[in-house]
Amino acid sequence: MDRAEALLIGGRSGAGKTTIGWEVSARLRAAAVSHAILEGDFMGQVHPAPEGDPDRSWITARNLAAVWANFAELGYRRLIYTNTLSVLPEAAGMFQRAMGADVRIVRVLLTASDATAGERLTGRELGSELAEGLRASAHKARLLDSRVPPDTVRVTTDGRTVTDIASEVVAATGWTGDPAADAL
């Protein structure tokens, strides 16, 4: 396989992106499917923001390109990338520049109700940013719902197990070529 492929897992804070990304990786490892995984939130974590890059999109794109170049040099062609807004149409250019113009992009939007996201965030946000995190999560849920491309696979996470959700996400990629392996 020469063509690069990216599984973009997006969703509001508290939807389960990181947890599902790692479970998808575990399922792909079990099926002997070569891949790399990146937590997109870490690609632009600098303070202060670079001059001229207030939303840190330039540094994120630059870091993605550098890390992907290392993965590609080692022969990897599939990437799992988790980040809230990675499924929006404007993010595609960043992946095309980093992975090649013909990269196959699979977008998965994880959704969660306000109650579910609130419960998850309250359980993990132990510092000073809970209130802002809850507000931003609700805002981004509405933004994502209205702006993701029509081919985005929407996966509800409320009341479901991690393994059940990951099965649905792996199936959306077609990377195993085996529906039985996708349902491990």
RAPE-V967969 format. One record per helix or strand of 2 or more residues. SS is the DSSP state (a for helix, b for strand). FROM is the first residue (numbers start at 1). LEN is the number of residues. If there is no record, write none. Layout:
ss: <SS:SS>
from: <FROM:FROM>
len: <LEN:LEN>
//
This chain:
ss: <b:a:b:a:a:b:a:b:a:a:b:a:a>
from: <5:17:36:40:57:78:89:104:114:130:153:162:179>
len: <7:14:4:5:17:5:11:8:11:18:4:12:4>
//
